[in-house]
Amino acid sequence: MMNSIKKNYLYSSIYQILNMILPLITAPYVARVLGAQVVGKYTYTYSIANYFVIFAMLGISNYGNRSCAKIRDDKSKLSQTFWSIYSMQFFISLFLTLLYFVYFFFIHTQDIIFQLQLFFVISAMFDISWFFYGVEDFKLIVSKNIVIRILSAILIFSFVKSPQDLWIYTFVLSFGVLFGFLVTFFQIKKYIDFYRPSKMEILSHVKPNLILFIPVVAVSLYKIMDKVMLGGFSELTQLGYYEYAEKLTFLPLGLINSFGAVMLPRMSNLVEKKDKTVENKLLEKSMVFVIFLSSAMAFGLVAIGDKLLPLLFGSEYSLSVPILYCLIPSMLFVSWANIIRTQYLIPRGMDKEYIVSVIVGAMINLIINYLFIPQYGGLGAAIGTVVAEFSVCLCQSLMVWKKMNLYHYLKKVFPFLLFGIIMCVMVYVIGIFIPHAILSLFLQILIGAMIYCAMSYYYLRRKLKWSL
């Protein structure tokens, strides 16, 4: 079982590492070629199109994943479940696609960027990645995504040469998503047989999906609405600054999210089998592993963020540095909450607790955004994001404090925060004495990683008695 988890996480991590490396290659190029204002326009149009995708998908990503994971060993039930859920997804996505067409036709008739985002909206009709996550076929998803991401990067470097090429950039990214889902869709036949669901079978999935849709909307309010509000209440340039500061924090968090994606179907299957011994063992290892990673990434960014961000994206984006530092604490909150959500709440069907926590975060985020964005721009949006993520993390922790015995986990992961602080101080001092930016960053990252890993290795082997 552990080997299977490690293999799936390896596949998922390879993709997430590629997700980190490629943007670190393409984003500096795009940031310089397009500029903050043009990047802000793309982000604004993408954020609006993304809302149509969110409504098209409802809560299917988690619901479909969980439903398929529970019955993946029964091909007949799996076929029935997939086609009934997918039929609902298809018709809702079709309706939202038509609605988006009406939206840009009457409101943004002359804006080609809004029009090109239509491919992204259409992609919701063919997004069945939830099924492959449910049956734990991460190799297929990863392979497809790697090819699409590399091709997209090549096309961006080849054809995006000036701010006037924003339409090319938008087309490459938007159509790339659609093409990737179309390729994946035709691989479904090796897992299931065709099944024509009845109307009642399709409708039976509507209510549970709507329940899980509530947290999706709530989360989107502080993941996407901050960008929409920045575009509406502030300048598009501020949105560009915020976009790249956020990108630098969310890219490494891809490793955390990929781990959650791997563990959700596995934990759902274990809950269905009532295997509590294995559940508890995996929960403890997950908590330790995730905080080990997130502490390294968060405190590492604290030490080198002021050099790394302008070096990657250009001196124009030095104004993103305060936004970056404001966002960094959210990395720890997101990581902790990710374990609670994907390995405890959702696998156990504790949707009510999940919904309440994210609604609290969404409401707090909206209020702070409304109050701070008009005056502080991107920094105001960052403050809203951090407070929202902390609120969600705190709510979820309090809801499961006794059930999960979180105090037990806190004691085990607290040393990684200390290791992170020690690493951060030492790395920052190194940066002071080495003025050359590139050489300094190289040595800071290398020495910081060695210091953090050495302390962590000693702790895991000597204190926790883990075999590595």
Secondary structure, 3 states (H helix, E strand, C coil): CHHHHHHHHHHHHHHHHHHHHHHHHHHHHHHHHHCHHHHHHHHHHHHHHHHHHHHHHCCHHHHHHHHHHHCCCCHHHHHHHHHHHHHHHHHHHHHHHHHHHHHHHHHCCCCHHHHHCHHHHHHHHHCCHHHHHHCCCHHHHHHHHHHHHHHHHHHHHHHCCCHHHHHHHHHHHHHHHHHHHHHHHCCHHHCCCCCCCCHHHHHCCHHHHHHHHHHHHHHHHHHCHHHHHHHHHCCHHHHHHHHHHHHHHHHHHHHHHHHHHHHHHHHHHHHHHCCHHHHHHHHHHHHHHHHHHHHHHHHHHHHHHHHHHHHHHCHHHHHHHHHHHHHCHHHHHHHHHHHHHHHHHCCCCCHHHHHHHHHHHHHHHHHHHHHHHHHHCHHHHHHHHHHHHHHHHHHHHHHHHHHHCHHHHHHHHHHHHHHHHHHHHHHHHHHHHCCCHHHHHHHHHHHHHHHHHHHHHHHHHHHCCCCC
